[in-house]
Amino acid sequence: MVAKVDVENCIGCGACEDACPSEAIKVDDVAKIDGDKCTDCGACVDECPQGCISLE
């Protein structure tokens, strides 16, 4: 599994980036997840206020 972002609903708030312990997320306009760094921990899913990150 890897975290995926629904870019249509992402507001670029950075909550997921702050929550990610493996520094796999960078936010410019929207969150972008580096699949090589993502450990599937789900921290970003829990912190996203828009609910636009899922583990797939």
C-alpha positions as CSV (number, residue, x, y, z in Angstrom):
1,M,0.0,0.0,0.0
2,V,0.9,3.6,-0.4
3,A,-0.8,6.8,0.5
4,K,-2.6,8.6,-2.3
5,V,-3.9,12.2,-2.4
6,D,-7.1,13.2,-4.0
7,V,-5.7,16.4,-5.6
8,E,-9.1,17.7,-6.5
9,N,-9.9,18.1,-2.7
10,C,-6.4,18.9,-1.3
11,I,-6.2,22.5,0.0
12,G,-2.4,22.4,0.5
13,C,-2.7,23.1,4.3
14,G,0.4,21.0,5.1
15,A,-1.0,19.0,8.0
16,C,0.0,15.8,6.3
17,E,3.5,17.0,5.7
18,D,3.9,17.9,9.4
19,A,2.5,14.6,10.5
20,C,4.6,12.4,8.3
21,P,7.5,10.8,10.3
22,S,9.3,9.6,7.2
23,E,9.3,13.0,5.4
24,A,7.6,11.5,2.4
25,I,5.2,14.4,1.8
26,K,6.0,17.8,0.3
27,V,3.3,20.4,-0.2
28,D,3.4,23.1,-2.8
29,D,-0.1,23.8,-4.2
30,V,-1.2,20.2,-3.2
31,A,0.4,17.4,-1.2
32,K,2.7,15.1,-3.2
33,I,3.8,11.8,-1.7
34,D,7.1,10.1,-2.4
35,G,6.2,6.4,-2.7
36,D,9.8,5.4,-2.1
37,K,9.8,7.1,1.4
38,C,6.2,6.3,2.4
39,T,6.0,3.6,5.1
40,D,2.2,3.3,5.0
41,C,1.9,4.4,8.6
42,G,-1.3,6.3,8.1
43,A,-0.3,9.4,10.0
44,C,-1.2,11.6,7.1
45,V,-4.6,10.0,6.6
46,D,-5.4,10.7,10.3
47,E,-4.3,14.4,10.1
48,C,-5.8,15.4,6.8
49,P,-8.7,17.8,7.6
50,Q,-10.2,17.3,4.1
51,G,-10.1,13.5,4.3
52,C,-8.4,13.4,0.9
53,I,-5.5,11.0,1.7
54,S,-6.1,7.3,1.6
55,L,-3.9,4.2,1.8
56,E,-4.3,2.1,-1.4
